[in-house]
């Protein structure tokens, strides 16, 4: 491998830019074990996804949306996925540790511009948000749902209500 690197370093400046790009991406695939068109989901995330699929089989879950964090502020790692069911964007949250009968929550957002609880597009993403429970000083995680076309949704655990709520900023 070291010899290959020396030869490559010597010839690299004389190689056409397109060929360099192809060579570099090929080398990254070989060294990193990258797969084209596939999303690598860690084993614990795969298990959480299987449980969520069994609990909510009519939703098309997107494995690449996996989020991990303490969403219900109980000190345990939970799992969240985005998905689609008809014209609705679905967020599924699975309470950890993952078991076949884990408690789960489903939050549904329709697509359209009719109301404040609608996404502008089903082409949405979810990201982690940091939150701090002021009473316990526990660092909980929230979920940001956004489609870059209208205001984001901020989903978080409301301890007094014992459920997830959302706000829009």
URCOR-V860033 format. One record per run of one state. SS is the DSSP state (hx for helix, st for strand, lp for the rest). FROM is the first residue (numbers start at 0). LEN is the number of residues. Records with the same first field share a line. If there is no record, write none. Layout:
SS = FROM-LEN, FROM-LEN
This chain:
lp = 0-1, 14-2, 32-10, 55-4, 69-8, 85-2, 94-9, 111-6, 119-5, 132-6, 146-6, 158-4, 168-1
hx = 1-13, 16-16, 42-13
st = 59-10, 77-8, 87-7, 103-8, 117-2, 124-8, 138-8, 152-6, 162-6
